[in-house]
Amino acid sequence: MTQTRHFLQDWADKLAAELKLDAPAAHAPDLTSLLDVTRLIAHNVARPAGPVATYYIGLAAGLAAGNPEAAAKATEIINEIVAEHIAAREASNVNAATDGESNISNPSNANSPIDSKETE
């Protein structure tokens, strides 16, 4: 386990303890999956969308009585939504390029549902 991974695990353990989430280890979050989906969303949808998605993953797991399969399923669904978003954005960029327009000036926010001015 890397130093960063140790830190993140310690941080997650501290959060769980302080929030009195004394769940068994079987219900501990899969930090790698959470970080991966958050990174994917932040880079392809909008930075503030990452934490929102992880909130919903946690909510889905909580509503399923902490079932780790619920968190995994929520992560899978969110990954599919992000893939659809990326495909739609790429299709829009191709269409705009063939129409003589382009979203190249700000490709990370092209077709993003979140106005970047609201997040600054």
C-alpha positions, 0 to 999 in steps of 0.5 A, a space after each residue: 500500500 502506498 503512502 497516499 493509500 495509507 493516508 486515504 485509508 486512515 482518513 476514511 477510517 477517521 471519518 467513519 469513526 467521527 461520524 459513528 459509522 462503525 460498520 464492519 470492514 466488509 462495508 468499508 468503501 472501495 477507495 480505488 473505485 470511488 477515486 476512479 469514478 470521481 476522477 473520471 467525472 471531474 475530467 469529463 463532466 465537471 469538477 464539482 460533479 465528482 463529489 456529487 456523484 460520490 455522495 449519491 454512491 454513498 446514499 445508494 449504499 446507505 439506503 441498501 443498509 450499507 450493502 457493498 454491492 449497492 455501492 458497486 452497482 451505483 458506481 457502475 451506473 454512474 460510470 455508464 452515465 459518464 460514458 454516455 456523456 463523453 460519447 454525446 460530447 464527442 459526437 457534438 464536437 464532431 458535428 460542430 467541426 463539420 458545421 464550421 464551429 468548434 468547442 475547442 476553446 473549452 473542450 472540458 466544459 463542452 456540453 457540460 450541464 454545469 455553467 463554469 461561471 457558477 462554479 468559479 
